[in-house]
Amino acid sequence: MIDWEAEDYHPVVDLPEKYTVLDLSEGVWKSPNTMYSIGKYDEFRPGLYNSEIFKGVRNLHVGIDIGGPVGTPCMAFMEGEISHFGKHKIGKDFLWALYGHLDSQSIKNKSIGQKISSGDILGHFGDKNENGGWEPHLHFQLSIIEPQTHDLPGVVALEFREQALIDYPDPRFILGDIY
């Protein structure tokens, strides 16, 4: 069991004091009236994920979306190593972090096995063309299960909620009380 309070964590994105907490439970991503926004963890989002990859059944969001301008830097929350994602060790436990939707040019100098330090810039927010047509944002997700590929299921079927919330812990353990 990870002792989340055993470490001090660096912010993943420098958020301003004011940002919008989105309600995506109606299945519509509305552009916020602020430059930065937060999409919630463990939020049921029916109808939002309609592409073939989700097959209409994956609709429970198991990460946190941090929206902001294209080019916003994303930083490592603690030292670690780039695996498929960021691999970190908290106490004796390993934890994997997904930094999704980064600009492909901003991660060209990153490689598997590369050591990272707390606060290192890992990449920058990509534009709509790089993240499936979504507004520019970082999908930040944690996993206690070692990923087999470069991808984690950012949304899961509601029937798997109980296990998903165990396998993919709440990112607010790292990000703090952002909503």
Secondary structure, 3 states (H helix, E strand, C coil): CCCHHHCCCCCCCCCCCCCEECCCCCCCCCCCCCCCEEECCCEECCCCCCCCCCCCCEEEECCEEEECCCCCEEECCCCEEECCCEEEEECCEEEEEEEECECHHHHCCCCCCCEECCCCEEEEECCCCCCCCCCCEEEEEEECCCCCCCCCCCEEEHHHHHHHHHHCCCCHHHHCCCC
